[in-house]
Amino acid sequence: MAKRFPFPTAATAALILVAVLLPGSALPDGPGIPGFDKLVHALLFITLAAAAHLDFGLDGPRRVAFALVAALAFSALTEALQIAVDGRSSELADMLADMGGFAVGLAARRPLAGAARKVVLTAGSAGRYSRRRRSSTRRSDR
């Protein structure tokens, strides 16, 4: 069986990198809720955990442990990269929010991944249906 590219994980990691590497001046004003940025960090890493489960099937303790180590390394990388971005800073609290979000995502990975899979399958089947319908319409127009 050929291995497929882990698109959900790669896309989520790319989204996280874009979000954390935006200059401070490009960020929208927050809603004024204390700790709101930590909630954003947690939500991004919840999504990363669900994507990783979709791609790698995080079912066994070794895979979960590897995913936790990889998430910690990725979180540390994003915080280190933020040091070089104008108007951004690196905070240990952001890493804690990232890892808290990843842990929540791991705990809820099966329902989250199932919901994501349904969305992907629904979108894919809708595309196939519309292509079939167009091709059958074209034949009847002849």
C-alpha positions in Angstrom: 0.0 0.0 0.0 1.4 3.4 -1.0 1.9 6.0 1.7 -0.1 9.1 1.1 1.1 12.6 1.9 -0.2 13.7 5.4 -2.1 16.7 4.0 -4.3 17.5 7.0 -1.2 17.6 9.4 0.9 19.6 6.9 -1.9 22.1 6.2 -2.6 22.6 9.9 1.1 23.0 10.6 1.4 25.6 7.8 -1.6 27.5 9.1 0.0 27.6 12.6 3.3 28.8 11.1 1.5 31.6 9.2 -0.5 32.6 12.3 2.5 32.8 14.6 4.8 34.4 12.0 2.6 37.4 11.2 4.1 40.6 12.4 2.4 42.1 15.5 1.2 45.0 13.4 -0.7 42.7 11.0 -2.6 41.0 13.8 -6.2 42.0 14.4 -7.1 43.6 17.8 -8.3 41.0 20.2 -11.7 41.1 21.8 -10.2 42.4 25.0 -10.6 39.1 26.9 -7.6 38.3 29.1 -5.8 35.2 27.8 -7.6 35.2 24.5 -4.4 34.6 22.6 -3.8 31.4 24.7 -7.3 30.2 23.7 -6.2 30.7 20.0 -3.0 28.7 20.6 -5.0 25.9 22.2 -7.5 25.7 19.4 -4.8 25.6 16.8 -3.1 22.7 18.5 -6.4 20.9 19.1 -6.8 21.0 15.3 -3.2 19.7 14.9 -3.9 16.7 17.1 -7.1 15.8 15.2 -5.2 16.2 11.9 -2.3 14.0 13.2 -4.8 11.3 14.2 -6.3 11.4 10.7 -2.9 11.0 9.1 -1.1 8.7 11.4 -3.8 6.9 13.4 -2.6 7.8 16.9 -4.0 4.7 18.6 -1.1 3.1 20.4 0.9 4.6 23.3 4.0 4.8 21.2 2.3 6.8 18.5 0.7 9.1 21.1 4.0 9.6 22.9 5.8 10.4 19.6 3.0 12.8 18.7 3.4 14.6 22.0 7.1 14.9 21.6 6.6 16.2 18.0 4.0 18.7 19.1 6.3 19.9 21.9 9.2 20.4 19.4 6.8 22.2 17.0 5.5 24.4 19.7 9.1 25.3 20.8 10.0 26.0 17.2 7.1 28.3 16.7 8.0 30.2 19.9 11.7 30.4 18.8 10.7 31.7 15.4 8.5 34.4 16.9 11.6 36.0 18.5 12.7 37.1 15.0 9.3 38.6 14.1 8.7 42.3 14.6 6.1 43.0 17.3 5.9 39.4 18.5 7.4 37.7 21.6 8.1 34.2 22.8 6.2 33.1 25.9 6.4 29.9 27.9 2.6 30.3 28.6 2.0 30.0 24.8 3.8 26.7 24.8 1.7 25.5 27.7 -1.4 26.6 25.9 -0.2 24.7 22.8 0.4 21.5 24.7 -2.8 21.8 26.7 -4.7 22.2 23.4 -2.8 19.2 21.9 -3.6 17.1 25.0 -7.3 18.0 24.6 -7.1 17.2 20.9 -5.6 13.8 21.7 -8.4 13.1 24.2 -11.0 14.0 21.7 -9.2 12.8 18.6 -11.6 10.1 17.5 -14.8 12.2 17.5 -12.9 15.2 16.0 -11.3 13.0 13.3 -14.6 11.3 12.6 -16.3 14.7 12.1 -13.4 15.9 9.8 -13.6 12.6 7.8 -17.3 13.1 7.3 -16.8 16.6 6.0 -14.0 15.5 3.6 -16.1 12.5 2.4 -19.2 14.7 1.9 -17.3 17.3 0.0 -15.7 14.6 -2.1 -18.9 12.8 -2.9 -20.6 16.1 -3.8 -17.9 16.8 -6.3 -18.3 13.4 -7.9 -22.1 13.8 -8.0 -21.9 17.1 -9.7 -19.4 15.9 -12.3 -21.6 12.9 -13.1 -24.6 15.1 -13.4 -22.9 17.5 -15.8 -21.6 14.7 -18.0 -25.1 13.1 -18.2 -26.6 16.5 -19.0 -24.2 17.1 -21.8 -25.1 13.7 -23.4 -28.8 14.5 -23.3 -28.2 17.9 -24.9 -26.7 16.2 -28.0 
